[in-house]
């Protein structure tokens, strides 16, 4: 009897063990979920009693708040965790520290800097996250994405909150702070946005991080695109030593020049009082890509070198395209490509030219989108029989001109003459370049700190002309022949503004920067991958470019090699 009982017990134990083993993966999964979730509990590190900031000369701290966050999550698409591939993460546990402050005597006590500190698995690094458009930063998506990789994260809004802003909010926010009154720009706030707040954020981040973890960060990085790219350059030029490594995607280096010149295609249409349908502009872009795609020997929807694409948009005038650019539900109709469509495309491609036909700034690639809510030659059309259209300018450019150059939020830019626009461009550069542009080519002070800077720019960028970035890099090389020891520039064929397009996206740029800073591995090539068709490409450090080796499998990076670019400069 006892023996039978022992055998039965042993059998039951064996059965339980077998069941556990058969379901071990499921049990581990459940265990993982339970371990990633926890009841809110006290973490003494995340308190004002621990995080006590020392006084910083010239700054008045208004408030300091701490908040524990458990089991948070994040999901970003490609490029919206700046310069990274898409990311999805959950179970984020962190301490959020919010510092509100201003500058002594300047009545600007609304600057908010946010620091997020992982409660566990800190990688010993700080990552600062940049902004976009007229927003200095504090976008939750990229901040939490960086946090999910183990970084302590910092970002500042420079006194411009993104809360309550319309969709995107990249331009509309400036309407609320750009002008104090007609003719009176908010210069104090502009300075905070342009440079001051981003220079102060690392002071808070380094202090808070050391107080929280009881030791300083081993390495510090700044990561941004567009406005964030400009911020990286501002830090390198004016505040060298703020970070060990800077990553600048599509940098708005030449702010006063490019942002003013972005209005040029709209000016040209206004002068003719004619506006093409968006479908005409799309057809022109499609034809240009088709004509120039195969120059590199591979037809993949990418113009490898836009400077070698000489497609004539006027060759399409009179050709019919299918069009449905009116309100949703309207019928498809055949529309002939108009002369004004070709004129607008040429204006965007060649760039801003003065009334006396002097080339004053660069154009975008023939492969860049020209129509859409943020594009340079965008129009909107009615749904009547004639499909009447009107210009719909890039808001950030239009707001810049109205608020800061003309200093009148109600200015009607449609009435500008070409001569008046020339003066607008001149004033923009004269009055604002020294405050916000980051086109000083002398990077030697940054080099002396031991810092590293990686820049990449999509060659199909529809907002910030990539040749402006190339020009800056060449001027920097003229000043310092050792520039490549601390600054590498990567032109990226087929990628638009910060993300998008048919090219291979440089989603490994941040890891390349970390390897350069921490391990001394020089980034000659960054690996790129397309989210559209999966193709991979080597993204070559300027002045090299990827060339096809002849291997028929053109989706593989090994089918391309980096070769010196023939330079005309």
C-alpha positions as CSV (number, residue, x, y, z in Angstrom):
1,X,0.0,0.0,0.0
2,X,2.7,2.4,1.0
3,X,4.8,1.4,-1.9
4,X,1.8,2.0,-4.3
5,X,1.3,5.4,-2.7
6,X,5.0,6.3,-3.2
7,X,4.8,5.2,-6.8
8,X,1.7,7.3,-7.3
9,X,3.3,10.4,-5.7
10,X,6.4,9.9,-7.8
11,X,4.2,9.6,-10.9
12,X,2.3,12.8,-10.1
13,X,5.6,14.6,-9.5
14,X,6.9,13.4,-12.8
15,X,3.7,14.5,-14.5
16,X,3.9,17.9,-13.0
17,X,7.6,18.2,-14.1
18,X,6.6,17.1,-17.6
19,X,3.8,19.7,-17.8
20,X,6.1,22.4,-16.5
21,X,8.8,21.5,-19.0
22,X,6.3,21.3,-21.9
23,X,5.0,24.8,-21.1
24,X,8.3,26.3,-20.0
25,X,8.2,29.0,-22.7
26,X,4.7,30.1,-21.7
27,X,5.7,30.2,-18.0
28,X,8.7,32.2,-18.8
29,X,6.6,34.6,-20.8
30,X,4.1,35.0,-18.0
31,X,7.0,35.4,-15.5
32,X,8.5,38.1,-17.8
33,X,5.2,40.0,-17.9
34,X,4.8,39.8,-14.1
35,X,8.4,40.9,-13.5
36,X,8.1,43.9,-15.9
37,X,4.9,45.1,-14.0
38,X,5.1,46.2,-10.5
39,X,2.8,47.8,-8.0
40,X,3.7,51.5,-7.7
41,X,6.2,51.7,-4.9
42,X,8.4,54.3,-3.3
43,X,11.9,54.8,-4.8
44,X,13.7,57.1,-2.5
45,X,16.0,58.3,-5.3
46,X,13.1,59.9,-7.1
47,X,12.4,62.6,-4.6
48,X,13.2,66.2,-4.0
49,X,15.2,65.2,-0.9
50,X,17.7,63.5,-3.1
51,X,17.6,65.6,-6.2
52,X,18.7,69.0,-4.9
53,X,20.1,71.2,-7.7
54,X,22.9,73.6,-6.9
55,X,22.4,77.2,-8.0
56,X,23.4,77.9,-11.6
57,X,24.6,81.4,-12.2
58,X,22.2,83.5,-14.2
59,X,19.3,81.0,-13.9
60,X,16.3,81.1,-11.5
61,X,14.8,77.7,-10.8
62,X,11.0,78.1,-10.3
63,X,10.2,74.5,-9.5
64,X,11.5,71.0,-9.5
65,X,9.1,68.1,-9.7
66,X,9.7,64.3,-9.5
67,X,7.4,61.5,-10.6
68,X,7.7,57.8,-10.7
69,X,6.4,56.1,-13.8
70,X,5.8,52.3,-14.0
71,X,5.1,50.0,-16.9
72,X,5.0,52.7,-19.6
73,X,5.4,51.9,-23.3
74,X,6.5,53.5,-26.5
75,X,6.2,52.8,-30.2
76,X,7.8,55.0,-32.9
77,X,8.0,54.6,-36.6
78,X,11.3,54.8,-38.6
79,X,13.0,58.1,-38.0
80,X,10.7,59.3,-35.2
81,X,13.2,58.1,-32.7
82,X,15.5,60.5,-34.3
83,X,18.0,58.8,-36.7
84,X,16.9,55.3,-35.7
85,X,14.7,52.5,-37.0
86,X,11.2,51.8,-35.7
87,X,11.1,50.8,-32.1
88,X,8.5,49.3,-29.8
89,X,9.0,48.7,-26.1
90,X,7.0,48.2,-22.9
91,X,7.6,47.8,-19.2
92,X,9.4,51.1,-18.9
93,X,10.0,52.1,-15.3
94,X,11.6,55.5,-14.7
95,X,11.8,58.6,-12.6
96,X,10.8,61.8,-14.4
97,X,12.3,65.0,-13.2
98,X,10.9,68.3,-14.5
99,X,12.8,71.5,-13.9
100,X,11.0,74.9,-14.6
101,X,13.3,77.9,-14.7
102,X,14.1,81.2,-16.4
103,X,16.9,83.7,-16.7
104,X,17.5,86.3,-14.1
105,X,15.8,89.6,-14.9
106,X,14.4,88.4,-18.3
107,X,10.8,87.5,-17.4
108,X,11.0,84.1,-19.1
109,X,10.4,81.7,-16.2
110,X,8.6,79.1,-18.3
111,X,11.5,77.0,-19.7
112,X,10.8,73.3,-19.0
113,X,13.6,70.7,-19.1
114,X,12.6,67.0,-18.6
115,X,15.0,64.3,-17.4
116,X,13.9,60.6,-17.5
117,X,16.0,58.2,-15.5
118,X,15.6,54.4,-15.9
119,X,15.1,52.7,-12.5
120,X,17.1,49.7,-13.6
121,X,19.5,48.7,-16.3
122,X,20.9,52.2,-16.8
123,X,23.6,52.0,-19.5
124,X,25.7,54.7,-17.9
125,X,25.0,57.2,-20.7
126,X,22.9,60.3,-21.1
127,X,21.1,61.0,-24.4
128,X,19.7,64.5,-25.1
129,X,16.8,64.5,-27.6
130,X,16.4,67.4,-30.0
131,X,13.4,69.1,-31.5
132,X,11.7,69.9,-34.8
133,X,10.4,72.9,-36.6
134,X,9.8,75.7,-34.1
135,X,9.7,73.2,-31.2
136,X,12.9,72.8,-29.2
137,X,12.1,69.4,-27.9
138,X,10.4,67.3,-25.2
139,X,8.7,65.0,-27.7
140,X,7.6,62.0,-25.6
141,X,8.2,59.4,-28.4
142,X,11.9,59.8,-29.0
143,X,12.5,60.4,-25.3
144,X,10.9,57.1,-24.2
145,X,12.5,55.3,-27.1
146,X,16.0,56.4,-25.9
147,X,15.0,55.4,-22.4
148,X,14.0,51.9,-23.6
149,X,17.7,51.5,-24.7
150,X,18.9,52.2,-21.2
151,X,19.8,55.9,-21.6
152,X,19.1,58.6,-19.0
153,X,17.3,61.1,-21.3
154,X,17.0,64.9,-21.3
155,X,15.1,67.3,-23.5
156,X,14.0,71.0,-23.2
157,X,11.1,72.9,-24.6
158,X,13.0,76.2,-24.4
159,X,9.8,77.8,-23.0
160,X,7.6,76.7,-25.9
161,X,5.3,73.9,-24.7
162,X,4.0,71.4,-27.3
163,X,0.9,70.7,-25.3
164,X,-2.3,71.7,-27.0
165,X,-0.6,72.3,-30.4
166,X,-2.4,71.3,-33.6
167,X,-1.3,68.2,-35.5
168,X,2.5,68.2,-35.9
169,X,2.6,71.5,-34.2
170,X,6.0,72.2,-35.6
171,X,5.1,75.6,-36.9
172,X,1.8,76.6,-35.3
173,X,3.4,77.0,-31.9
174,X,5.5,80.0,-33.1
175,X,2.3,82.0,-33.6
176,X,1.8,82.0,-29.9
177,X,5.3,83.4,-29.0
178,X,7.0,84.8,-32.0
179,X,5.7,88.4,-31.8
180,X,5.1,90.4,-28.7
181,X,3.3,93.0,-30.9
182,X,3.5,94.1,-34.5
183,X,7.1,95.0,-35.3
184,X,8.3,93.6,-32.0
185,X,9.7,90.0,-32.1
186,X,10.1,88.1,-28.9
187,X,13.9,88.2,-29.0
188,X,14.3,86.7,-25.5
189,X,12.2,83.7,-26.3
190,X,13.9,83.4,-29.7
191,X,17.3,83.3,-28.0
192,X,16.1,80.5,-25.7
193,X,14.8,78.5,-28.7
194,X,17.9,79.2,-30.8
195,X,20.7,78.4,-28.4
196,X,20.4,79.1,-24.7
197,X,18.0,76.3,-23.5
198,X,19.9,73.5,-25.3
199,X,23.2,74.7,-23.7
200,X,21.6,74.6,-20.2
201,X,19.9,71.2,-20.5
202,X,23.1,69.2,-20.1
203,X,23.9,71.1,-16.9
204,X,20.7,69.9,-15.4
205,X,20.9,66.4,-16.9
206,X,24.5,65.7,-15.6
207,X,23.7,67.0,-12.1
208,X,20.4,65.1,-11.8
209,X,21.9,61.9,-13.1
210,X,24.8,62.0,-10.7
211,X,22.4,62.6,-7.7
212,X,20.1,59.8,-8.8
213,X,22.6,57.1,-9.5
214,X,25.3,58.3,-7.1
215,X,27.9,58.5,-9.9
216,X,28.3,60.6,-13.1
217,X,27.4,59.4,-16.6
218,X,30.3,57.7,-18.4
219,X,29.3,59.2,-21.8
220,X,26.9,61.9,-23.0
221,X,25.2,62.2,-26.4
222,X,23.0,64.5,-28.3
223,X,20.6,63.1,-30.9
224,X,18.5,65.3,-33.3
225,X,17.2,65.8,-36.8
226,X,16.2,69.0,-38.7
227,X,15.9,71.6,-35.9
228,X,17.6,68.9,-33.7
229,X,20.4,68.7,-36.3
230,X,20.8,72.5,-36.0
231,X,20.9,72.2,-32.3
232,X,23.7,69.7,-32.5
233,X,25.8,72.2,-34.6
234,X,25.0,75.0,-32.2
235,X,26.3,72.8,-29.3
236,X,29.5,72.0,-31.3
237,X,30.2,75.5,-32.4
238,X,29.2,77.6,-29.3
239,X,29.2,75.1,-26.4
240,X,31.9,72.5,-27.2
241,X,32.3,70.0,-24.5
242,X,28.6,69.8,-23.6
243,X,28.4,66.3,-25.0
244,X,30.9,63.6,-26.0
245,X,29.1,62.8,-29.2
246,X,26.6,64.7,-31.5
247,X,24.3,63.1,-34.1
248,X,22.8,65.6,-36.6
249,X,20.3,64.4,-39.2
250,X,19.2,66.8,-41.9
251,X,20.6,69.8,-40.0
252,X,19.0,73.2,-40.4
253,X,22.5,74.8,-40.5
254,X,21.7,77.7,-42.8
255,X,18.4,78.6,-41.0
256,X,18.0,82.2,-42.2
257,X,18.9,81.3,-45.8
258,X,17.1,78.0,-46.4
259,X,13.9,78.7,-44.5
260,X,13.4,82.0,-46.4
261,X,14.3,80.5,-49.8
262,X,11.8,77.6,-49.2
263,X,9.1,80.1,-50.1
264,X,10.5,80.7,-53.5
265,X,8.4,78.2,-55.5
266,X,5.3,79.8,-54.0
267,X,6.5,83.2,-55.0
268,X,7.0,82.1,-58.6
269,X,3.4,80.8,-58.7
270,X,2.1,83.9,-57.0
271,X,3.8,86.1,-59.6
272,X,2.0,84.2,-62.4
273,X,-1.3,84.0,-60.5
274,X,-1.5,80.4,-61.6
275,X,-1.3,77.2,-59.5
276,X,-0.9,73.7,-60.8
277,X,-2.7,70.7,-59.4
278,X,-0.8,68.5,-57.1
279,X,-1.1,65.6,-59.5
280,X,0.9,67.6,-62.1
281,X,3.7,68.1,-59.6
282,X,3.7,64.4,-58.7
283,X,3.8,63.4,-62.3
284,X,6.8,65.6,-62.9
285,X,8.7,64.2,-59.9
286,X,7.8,60.6,-61.0
287,X,9.1,61.3,-64.5
288,X,12.3,62.9,-63.2
289,X,13.0,59.8,-61.0
290,X,12.3,57.5,-63.9
291,X,14.7,59.4,-66.1
292,X,17.6,59.6,-63.6
293,X,17.1,56.4,-61.6
294,X,19.3,54.2,-63.8
295,X,22.3,56.5,-64.0
296,X,24.0,54.4,-61.4
297,X,23.2,51.2,-63.2
298,X,20.4,50.1,-60.8
299,X,16.8,50.9,-61.2
300,X,15.5,51.0,-57.6
301,X,13.5,54.3,-57.4
302,X,16.5,56.2,-56.1
303,X,18.5,59.0,-57.8
304,X,21.9,58.1,-56.5
305,X,23.5,61.5,-57.3
306,X,20.9,64.3,-57.9
307,X,23.5,66.7,-59.1
308,X,23.9,64.5,-62.2
309,X,20.1,64.5,-62.9
310,X,19.3,67.1,-65.6
311,X,15.7,66.3,-66.4
312,X,13.8,69.1,-68.1
313,X,10.3,69.5,-66.6
314,X,9.1,71.5,-69.6
315,X,9.4,68.3,-71.7
316,X,6.2,67.2,-70.0
317,X,4.1,70.2,-70.7
318,X,0.9,69.2,-72.5
319,X,1.0,65.6,-71.4
320,X,-2.1,64.2,-69.8
321,X,-2.1,62.7,-66.3
322,X,-5.0,61.2,-64.3
323,X,-6.0,63.5,-61.5
324,X,-8.2,63.5,-58.4
325,X,-6.9,66.4,-56.4
326,X,-10.2,68.0,-55.4
327,X,-12.2,67.1,-52.4
328,X,-12.6,63.3,-51.5
329,X,-15.2,61.6,-53.7
330,X,-14.7,63.7,-56.7
331,X,-14.2,62.0,-60.1
332,X,-10.9,61.1,-61.7
333,X,-10.2,63.3,-64.7
334,X,-7.5,63.7,-67.3
335,X,-5.4,66.9,-66.8
336,X,-2.7,68.3,-69.0
337,X,0.6,69.2,-67.3
338,X,0.7,73.0,-67.4
339,X,3.6,75.4,-68.0
340,X,3.3,76.8,-64.5
341,X,3.7,73.2,-63.1
342,X,7.0,73.0,-64.9
343,X,8.0,76.5,-63.8
344,X,7.3,75.6,-60.2
345,X,9.3,72.4,-60.4
346,X,12.2,74.2,-61.9
347,X,12.1,76.9,-59.2
348,X,12.2,74.2,-56.5
349,X,15.1,72.3,-58.3
350,X,17.3,75.2,-59.2
351,X,16.7,77.1,-55.9
352,X,16.1,80.7,-55.1
353,X,17.3,83.1,-57.7
354,X,17.1,86.9,-57.3
355,X,15.3,89.3,-59.7
356,X,18.6,89.7,-61.7
357,X,18.8,85.9,-62.0
358,X,21.6,85.4,-59.5
359,X,21.7,82.0,-57.8
360,X,21.1,82.8,-54.1
361,X,20.5,79.4,-52.6
362,X,20.3,75.8,-53.5
363,X,17.3,73.8,-54.7
364,X,16.0,70.4,-53.8
365,X,16.6,67.1,-55.7
366,X,14.4,66.2,-58.6
367,X,13.5,63.2,-56.5
368,X,12.2,65.2,-53.6
369,X,8.4,65.5,-53.0
370,X,7.1,68.8,-54.2
371,X,3.5,68.5,-53.1
372,X,1.9,67.6,-49.8
373,X,1.0,69.3,-46.5
374,X,4.6,70.4,-45.8
375,X,6.1,70.6,-49.3
376,X,7.5,73.6,-51.2
377,X,5.3,73.7,-54.3
378,X,2.2,72.5,-52.6
379,X,-1.3,73.7,-53.8
380,X,-4.8,72.9,-52.8
381,X,-7.7,72.7,-55.2
382,X,-11.5,73.2,-55.1
383,X,-13.9,70.5,-56.2
384,X,-15.7,72.7,-58.8
385,X,-15.7,72.0,-62.5
386,X,-12.5,74.0,-63.1
387,X,-10.6,72.6,-60.1
388,X,-9.3,76.1,-59.2
389,X,-6.2,75.8,-57.1
390,X,-4.2,78.1,-54.8
391,X,-0.8,78.0,-53.2
392,X,-0.4,76.2,-49.8
393,X,3.1,77.2,-48.6
394,X,5.3,75.3,-46.2
395,X,4.0,76.8,-42.9
396,X,7.3,77.0,-41.1
397,X,8.8,79.0,-43.9
398,X,5.7,81.3,-44.2
399,X,5.5,81.9,-40.4
400,X,9.2,82.6,-40.3
401,X,8.9,85.3,-43.0
402,X,5.8,86.9,-41.5
403,X,6.8,86.9,-37.8
404,X,10.5,87.4,-37.8
405,X,11.4,89.1,-41.1
406,X,8.3,91.2,-41.8
407,X,7.3,91.3,-38.1
408,X,3.6,91.2,-39.0
409,X,1.5,88.0,-38.3
410,X,-1.1,89.3,-40.8
411,X,1.2,90.0,-43.7
412,X,-0.1,88.6,-47.0
413,X,2.9,86.9,-48.6
414,X,0.9,86.5,-51.9
415,X,1.4,90.2,-52.6
416,X,5.2,90.1,-52.5
417,X,7.0,91.1,-55.6
418,X,10.3,89.5,-56.7
419,X,12.2,92.6,-55.7
420,X,10.5,92.7,-52.3
421,X,11.3,89.0,-51.7
422,X,15.0,89.7,-52.5
423,X,14.9,92.2,-49.7
424,X,13.2,89.7,-47.4
425,X,16.0,87.2,-48.0
426,X,18.6,89.9,-47.3
427,X,16.9,91.0,-44.1
428,X,16.5,87.5,-42.8
429,X,20.3,86.9,-43.1
430,X,21.3,90.3,-41.8
431,X,19.0,90.3,-38.7
432,X,18.8,86.6,-37.7
433,X,21.8,84.5,-38.9
434,X,24.0,85.4,-36.0
435,X,21.4,84.3,-33.5
436,X,20.1,81.0,-35.0
437,X,22.1,79.9,-38.0
438,X,25.0,77.5,-37.3
439,X,27.1,78.0,-40.4
440,X,30.4,78.9,-38.8
441,X,32.7,76.4,-40.4
442,X,35.4,76.6,-37.7
443,X,35.0,73.5,-35.6
444,X,38.4,73.4,-34.1
445,X,37.3,74.3,-30.6
446,X,35.0,71.3,-30.7
447,X,37.8,69.1,-31.8
448,X,39.9,70.2,-28.9
449,X,37.3,68.8,-26.5
450,X,37.7,65.3,-28.1
451,X,34.0,65.3,-29.2
452,X,32.7,63.5,-32.3
453,X,30.0,64.6,-34.7
454,X,28.2,62.5,-37.3
455,X,26.0,64.3,-39.8
456,X,23.8,62.6,-42.4
457,X,21.4,64.2,-44.9
458,X,18.9,62.6,-47.2
459,X,19.5,63.7,-50.7
460,X,15.7,63.8,-51.4
461,X,15.1,66.2,-48.5
462,X,12.1,68.3,-49.5
463,X,12.7,71.1,-46.9
464,X,16.4,71.6,-46.2
465,X,18.5,71.6,-49.3
466,X,21.3,69.0,-48.8
467,X,23.8,70.9,-50.9
468,X,23.8,73.5,-48.1
469,X,25.1,70.9,-45.8
470,X,27.7,69.7,-48.3
471,X,28.9,73.3,-48.8
472,X,29.3,73.7,-45.0
473,X,31.3,70.5,-44.8
474,X,33.6,71.6,-47.6
475,X,34.2,75.0,-46.0
476,X,35.0,73.3,-42.7
477,X,37.5,71.1,-44.5
478,X,39.2,74.2,-46.0
479,X,39.7,75.5,-42.4
480,X,40.8,72.2,-40.9
481,X,42.3,69.4,-43.0
482,X,41.9,67.1,-40.0
483,X,38.1,67.6,-40.0
484,X,37.4,63.9,-40.6
485,X,39.1,63.0,-37.3
486,X,36.1,64.3,-35.5
487,X,33.3,65.1,-38.0
488,X,32.0,62.7,-40.7
489,X,29.3,63.6,-43.2
490,X,27.1,61.0,-44.9
491,X,24.9,61.9,-47.9
492,X,22.0,59.4,-48.1
493,X,20.5,58.9,-51.6
494,X,16.7,58.5,-51.8
495,X,15.8,59.6,-48.2
496,X,13.6,62.6,-47.6
497,X,13.5,65.0,-44.6
498,X,14.7,63.0,-41.6
499,X,12.9,59.8,-42.9
500,X,10.8,58.5,-45.8
501,X,11.6,57.8,-49.4
502,X,12.9,54.8,-51.4
503,X,16.4,54.9,-50.2
504,X,18.2,53.0,-47.4
505,X,17.6,54.7,-44.1
506,X,20.7,55.1,-41.8
507,X,19.1,53.7,-38.7
508,X,22.5,52.6,-37.3
509,X,23.9,56.1,-37.1
510,X,23.6,56.4,-33.4
511,X,25.3,53.1,-32.7
512,X,28.1,54.2,-35.1
513,X,28.5,57.4,-33.1
514,X,28.7,55.4,-29.8
515,X,31.3,53.1,-31.3
516,X,33.4,56.0,-32.5
517,X,33.2,57.9,-29.1
518,X,33.7,54.9,-26.8
519,X,35.8,52.4,-28.9
520,X,37.6,54.7,-31.4
521,X,36.0,52.9,-34.4
522,X,36.0,55.5,-37.2
523,X,32.7,55.4,-39.1
524,X,33.7,55.1,-42.8
525,X,30.4,53.4,-43.6
526,X,27.0,53.3,-42.0
527,X,24.6,50.4,-42.7
528,X,21.3,51.5,-44.2
529,X,18.1,49.6,-44.8
530,X,14.9,50.5,-46.7
531,X,11.6,49.9,-44.9
532,X,9.8,50.0,-48.2
533,X,11.5,47.1,-50.1
534,X,14.1,45.7,-47.6
535,X,17.1,46.7,-49.7
536,X,20.3,47.3,-47.9
537,X,23.1,49.8,-48.8
538,X,26.4,51.0,-47.5
539,X,26.1,54.7,-46.7
540,X,29.5,56.1,-47.4
541,X,31.3,58.9,-45.6
542,X,31.8,61.9,-47.8
543,X,33.6,62.3,-50.2
544,X,32.8,58.7,-51.2
545,X,29.6,57.3,-52.7
546,X,28.2,53.8,-53.1
547,X,28.7,52.2,-56.6
548,X,27.1,49.0,-57.8
549,X,29.7,46.2,-58.3
550,X,27.6,44.4,-60.9
551,X,26.3,41.7,-58.6
552,X,22.7,41.0,-59.8
553,X,21.3,40.9,-56.3
554,X,21.0,44.6,-55.8
555,X,19.1,44.3,-52.5
556,X,22.3,43.3,-50.7
557,X,24.7,45.8,-49.3
558,X,27.6,43.7,-50.5
559,X,26.6,44.4,-54.1
560,X,27.9,48.0,-53.6
561,X,31.2,49.5,-52.6
562,X,32.3,52.9,-51.5
563,X,34.3,54.7,-54.1
564,X,35.7,58.3,-54.2
565,X,33.2,60.8,-55.6
566,X,34.4,62.9,-58.5
567,X,34.3,66.4,-57.0
568,X,33.9,69.5,-59.1
569,X,34.6,71.9,-56.2
